Amino acid sequence: MNQSDMEEINKKRIAIFGSTGSIGRQALEVIDANPDLFSVEVLTAHQNDELLIEQAIKYKPNIVVIGAEQKYQKVKEALSAHHIKVFAGEQALEDTAGLDCYDMMIAAIVGFAGLKPTLRAVEEGKSIGLANKETLVVAGDIVMKKAVECRAPIIPVDSEHSAIFQCLVGEIRNPVEKVILTASGGPFLGRKPNFLVNVKRDHALQHPNWSMGPKISIDSATLMNKGLEMIEAKWLFNLEPAQVEVIIHPQSIIHSMVQFQDGSIKAQMGLPDMKLPIQYAMAFPQRIPSDFPRYNFLKPDTLTFEEPDIKTFRNLYLAQEALKQGGNMPCILNAANEIAVYAFLRNRVGFLDMTDIIEKTMNEVKFIANPELEDYFDSDAEAREYAASLINL
């Protein structure tokens, strides 16, 4: 076996589920910077066939999956000369997640759609770089139990959860008093309802610190993103709801903190750049070199902190209530939010209307205290149908 073959064998084989989204594109940038460490084995996208084709020709994965079945023929024909297997549809995503051709999944499919492929990968004992927070928001109890049973490492990619994960390395025997998730506050920090009632789509998409996809950008503007992160943190780190706090930190330099029972607080810091937590997850347990910009303590920002305004940004309050209630309530919250954000991005509802839609759906859909997996799927469908009925989609 020659040196080139040995190098290929030693590379970590990466499957990027959601390769055309913001996290997926940045994961590919990390691979570009470390071609001796990582190879691309699977790329998937839902609708963006043109970028998926472009990525596949460049990275030459083993398998490509396009979620939208009507685009299968176009993708297959475009890649026919490149010896790449092409599949389409929701079942193909799940089946591909169960294959043995990759070592680590970057779970970057946005929303509820990411649950089935991620759960399948967990069942196969794959290492998961988890960027899809909805997987744990919807069915965190089932996913984390299965991860323990199947010895599937779940390494968070969200900057906040990556920060907590990094703070906990080496602290396995030291009880956590609480975790503190930091939030930039989004583009409307300090604004009141009389301003928010007139907010339009393009304004809400302008996040001050992070470059993200449209759905997550809107969630950040409403603070729902932070609420979903609270629920995700509960499952990732085996916490009680009272152990998860949120604090507004507009500069986004401290990405999150862990407070231990002796009162000590550990924080993970750095300039806001999603490639850092992506690279950390992909290379874990090693830290590999990067050329990412460094924070300069000699020219520091003034780091400030304040309490979130949950009276104005009630999505965070609703998420906190769902976290406390448990059962299928986070699933209902997430489903209603996905429908509300979809409608807002298409100018069907106003910014503050999203909160009303979510709250009404949480009050209407049947609560199940100890749901099974099928209950989550049923609750998701029911919540989506009810939320959509409020909008006339």
C-alpha positions in Angstrom: 0.0 0.0 0.0 1.5 3.4 -1.0 1.7 6.5 1.0 -1.3 8.1 -0.7 -3.5 5.1 0.1 -2.5 5.2 3.7 -3.3 8.9 4.0 -6.8 8.3 2.6 -7.4 5.5 5.1 -6.4 7.7 8.0 -8.8 10.5 7.0 -12.0 11.0 9.0 -14.9 10.4 6.5 -17.5 13.1 6.8 -21.2 13.0 5.9 -22.7 16.5 5.7 -26.5 16.3 6.0 -27.5 19.8 4.9 -24.4 20.7 2.9 -25.9 23.7 1.1 -26.9 25.6 4.2 -24.8 27.9 6.3 -23.3 25.2 8.6 -22.8 22.8 5.7 -20.9 25.3 3.6 -18.7 26.3 6.5 -18.0 22.6 7.3 -16.7 22.3 3.8 -14.5 25.3 4.3 -13.0 23.5 7.3 -12.4 20.4 5.2 -10.8 22.6 2.5 -8.3 23.9 5.1 -7.6 20.4 6.4 -7.6 18.1 3.4 -5.1 15.7 5.0 -7.5 15.1 8.0 -11.0 14.9 6.4 -12.7 13.5 3.3 -16.2 14.1 2.1 -18.3 10.9 1.8 -21.9 12.1 1.7 -23.5 15.4 0.8 -27.3 16.1 1.1 -29.5 19.1 0.3 -33.3 19.6 0.3 -33.9 22.0 -2.6 -30.7 23.7 -3.6 -29.8 21.3 -6.5 -27.4 23.7 -8.3 -25.2 24.2 -5.3 -25.3 20.5 -4.4 -24.2 19.6 -7.9 -21.3 22.2 -7.7 -20.3 20.8 -4.3 -20.4 17.2 -5.5 -18.2 17.9 -8.5 -15.7 19.6 -6.4 -15.5 17.2 -3.4 -16.4 13.9 -5.2 -18.4 12.2 -2.4 -19.5 8.6 -2.5 -23.2 9.5 -2.2 -25.4 12.6 -2.9 -29.0 12.9 -1.7 -31.4 15.5 -2.9 -34.5 15.7 -0.7 -36.8 17.2 -3.3 -37.6 14.1 -5.5 -38.6 16.3 -8.5 -35.0 17.4 -8.8 -33.5 13.9 -8.8 -33.2 13.6 -12.5 -31.3 16.9 -12.9 -28.8 16.0 -10.2 -28.3 12.5 -11.5 -27.7 13.6 -15.0 -25.3 16.4 -13.9 -23.2 13.9 -11.9 -23.4 10.9 -14.2 -19.9 11.3 -15.5 -18.4 11.6 -11.9 -19.2 8.1 -10.6 -21.3 9.5 -7.7 -24.3 7.6 -6.4 -27.4 9.9 -6.4 -30.6 9.3 -4.4 -33.6 11.4 -3.6 -36.4 11.7 -1.0 -36.9 11.6 2.7 -36.4 7.8 3.0 -33.1 8.0 1.1 -31.8 10.5 3.6 -32.6 8.1 6.4 -31.2 5.1 4.6 -28.0 6.9 3.7 -27.6 7.9 7.4 -27.5 4.2 8.2 -24.7 3.3 5.8 -21.2 2.3 6.8 -19.4 4.6 4.3 -18.7 7.5 6.7 -17.4 8.0 10.2 -19.0 11.3 11.3 -22.3 13.0 10.5 -22.5 16.8 10.5 -26.2 17.0 11.3 -27.0 20.4 9.7 -30.5 19.8 8.2 -32.6 22.7 9.5 -35.7 22.0 11.6 -37.7 18.8 12.4 -36.6 17.3 9.1 -33.2 16.5 10.6 -34.6 14.2 13.3 -35.0 10.9 11.4 -31.6 10.9 9.7 -29.8 11.9 12.9 -31.6 9.3 14.9 -30.7 6.6 12.3 -27.0 7.6 12.5 -27.2 7.5 16.3 -28.6 4.0 16.1 -25.6 3.0 14.0 -23.2 4.3 16.6 -21.9 7.1 14.4 -20.2 10.2 15.8 -22.6 13.1 15.4 -21.6 16.8 15.0 -24.9 18.2 16.0 -25.9 21.5 14.5 -29.6 20.6 14.2 -30.9 21.7 17.7 -34.5 20.6 16.8 -33.5 16.9 17.0 -33.1 17.3 20.8 -35.8 19.9 21.2 -38.4 17.5 19.7 -37.2 14.1 21.0 -34.2 14.7 23.3 -35.1 12.0 25.7 -35.3 9.3 23.0 -32.2 10.5 21.1 -29.9 10.8 24.1 -31.0 7.4 25.5 -30.3 5.8 22.2 -26.9 7.6 22.0 -25.9 6.0 25.3 -27.2 2.6 24.2 -25.4 2.7 20.9 -22.3 4.5 22.1 -22.8 7.3 19.6 -20.8 10.4 20.6 -22.8 13.6 20.2 -20.6 16.6 19.9 -22.5 19.9 19.7 -21.8 22.4 16.9 -23.9 25.3 18.0 -21.5 27.8 19.4 -23.2 28.0 22.8 -23.4 24.2 23.3 -19.9 23.7 22.0 -18.7 26.3 24.5 -20.4 24.4 27.4 -19.0 21.1 26.0 -15.5 22.6 26.0 -15.9 23.9 29.5 -16.9 20.5 30.7 -13.9 18.6 29.3 -12.0 17.3 32.2 -14.8 18.0 34.7 -16.7 14.7 34.5 -16.7 14.2 38.3 -17.5 17.8 39.2 -21.2 18.5 39.5 -22.6 21.5 37.5 -24.6 24.1 39.4 -25.9 25.7 36.2 -25.0 26.6 32.6 -25.4 30.1 31.2 -26.2 30.5 27.6 -25.2 33.8 26.1 -27.4 35.6 23.5 -26.5 38.6 21.4 -30.0 39.8 21.6 -30.4 39.9 17.9 -31.0 42.9 15.7 -33.8 44.3 17.9 -32.1 44.4 21.3 -33.8 47.0 23.4 -36.7 47.5 21.1 -40.3 47.5 22.4 -43.5 46.1 20.8 -44.5 49.4 19.2 -41.4 49.1 17.1 -41.5 45.3 16.5 -45.1 45.4 15.2 -43.7 47.1 12.0 -40.6 44.9 11.5 -40.3 43.4 8.1 -38.5 40.2 6.8 -35.3 41.9 5.5 -34.7 43.8 8.7 -35.2 40.7 10.8 -32.6 38.8 8.8 -29.8 41.2 9.6 -28.1 39.6 12.5 -25.4 41.8 14.1 -22.7 39.2 14.8 -23.4 35.9 13.0 -23.9 34.8 9.4 -26.8 32.3 9.5 -29.5 30.9 7.3 -32.9 32.6 7.2 -34.8 30.4 9.6 -32.2 30.6 12.4 -31.8 34.4 11.8 -35.5 34.9 12.4 -35.3 32.7 15.5 -32.5 34.8 16.8 -34.4 38.0 16.2 -37.4 36.6 18.2 -35.1 35.0 20.9 -36.8 31.7 20.0 -33.3 30.4 19.0 -32.1 30.8 22.6 -35.2 29.1 23.9 -34.6 26.1 21.7 -31.0 26.1 22.9 -32.2 25.9 26.5 -34.2 22.8 25.7 -31.3 21.3 23.8 -28.9 22.0 26.7 -31.1 20.2 29.1 -30.8 17.0 27.1 -27.2 17.3 26.0 -25.9 17.9 29.5 -28.5 16.1 31.6 -29.7 19.2 33.4 -32.8 20.2 35.2 -34.7 23.2 33.7 -33.7 25.4 36.6 -30.0 24.8 35.8 -30.2 26.5 32.4 -30.1 30.3 32.2 -29.9 32.8 29.4 -28.1 36.2 29.6 -27.8 38.8 26.9 -24.2 39.5 25.8 -24.3 41.7 22.7 -20.6 41.4 21.8 -20.8 37.5 21.4 -17.3 37.1 22.6 -18.2 34.8 25.5 -20.1 31.9 23.9 -21.4 30.4 27.0 -20.4 29.5 30.6 -20.6 26.7 33.2 -20.9 27.4 36.9 -19.7 24.6 39.2 -20.9 23.8 42.8 -17.9 25.6 44.3 -18.9 28.9 42.6 -16.2 28.8 39.9 -17.3 29.8 36.4 -15.6 28.6 33.2 -16.3 30.5 30.0 -15.3 29.7 26.4 -14.4 32.9 24.4 -13.5 33.8 20.9 -14.5 36.0 18.0 -17.9 35.0 16.5 -17.0 32.4 13.8 -19.0 29.2 13.4 -16.1 27.5 11.7 -14.4 27.2 15.1 -17.0 25.0 16.8 -17.5 23.1 13.6 -13.8 22.3 13.4 -13.7 21.5 17.1 -16.5 18.9 16.7 -14.9 17.4 13.6 -11.4 17.0 15.1 -12.4 16.2 18.7 -10.6 15.3 20.9 -7.7 17.1 19.2 -7.5 20.8 18.7 -6.0 21.4 15.3 -4.4 24.6 14.0 -6.5 27.3 12.2 -6.1 30.7 10.7 -9.3 32.0 12.2 -9.1 35.6 13.5 -8.0 35.9 17.1 -9.6 38.1 19.8 -7.2 40.8 20.9 -7.3 41.5 24.6 -5.2 44.6 24.1 -7.9 46.2 22.1 -11.0 44.7 23.9 -14.6 45.5 23.5 -16.4 46.4 26.6 -18.1 43.1 27.5 -21.6 43.7 28.8 -24.4 41.5 30.1 -28.1 42.1 30.8 -31.2 40.1 31.5 -33.4 39.1 28.5 -36.6 41.0 28.1 -39.1 38.1 28.0 -42.1 40.5 28.2 -41.2 41.9 24.8 -39.6 38.8 23.3 -42.2 36.3 24.5 -40.9 33.5 22.4 -38.2 33.0 24.9 -40.8 32.8 27.7 -42.9 30.3 25.8 -39.8 28.1 25.2 -39.0 28.3 29.0 -42.5 27.2 29.8 -42.2 24.3 27.3 -38.9 23.3 28.9 -40.6 23.3 32.4 -43.6 21.4 31.2 -41.7 18.8 29.3 -43.4 15.9 27.5 -44.3 16.7 23.9 -44.7 20.5 24.6 -41.2 21.4 23.2 -42.2 19.4 20.1 -45.4 21.4 19.8 -43.5 24.7 20.3 -41.0 23.8 17.6 -43.6 22.8 15.1 -45.6 25.9 15.5 -42.5 28.0 15.4 -41.4 26.5 12.1 -44.8 27.2 10.5 -44.8 30.8 11.9 -41.3 31.5 10.7 -42.1 30.1 7.3 -45.1 32.4 7.1 -43.2 35.5 8.3 -40.4 34.9 5.7 -43.2 34.9 3.0 -44.7 38.1 4.4 -47.9 36.3 5.5 -47.8 37.3 9.1 -46.2 40.1 11.2 -43.2 39.8 13.5 -45.3 39.7 16.7 -47.9 37.5 15.1 -45.4 34.6 15.3 -45.6 34.6 19.1 -49.4 34.5 19.0 -49.5 31.6 16.6 -47.1 29.6 18.8 -48.9 30.3 22.0 -52.3 29.4 20.6 -50.9 26.1 19.2 -49.3 25.2 22.6 -52.7 25.8 24.2 -54.6 23.8 21.7 -52.6 20.6 20.8 -53.0 17.7 23.2 -50.3 17.5 25.9 -48.6 14.1 26.4 -46.5 13.8 29.5 -44.5 10.6 28.5 -44.5 10.5 24.7 -43.2 7.6 22.5 -41.4 8.4 19.2 -44.6 8.1 17.2 -46.3 10.5 19.6 -43.7 13.1 18.7 -44.4 12.7 15.0 -48.1 12.9 15.6 -47.8 15.9 17.8 -45.6 17.6 15.2 -48.1 17.0 12.5 -51.0 18.2 14.6 -49.2 21.3 15.7 -48.2 22.2 12.2 -51.8 21.7 10.9 -53.2 23.9 13.7 -50.6 26.6 13.3 -51.2 26.7 9.5 -54.9 27.0 10.1 -54.3 30.3 11.9 -52.4 31.7 9.0 -54.4 30.4 6.0 -51.2 29.1 4.3 
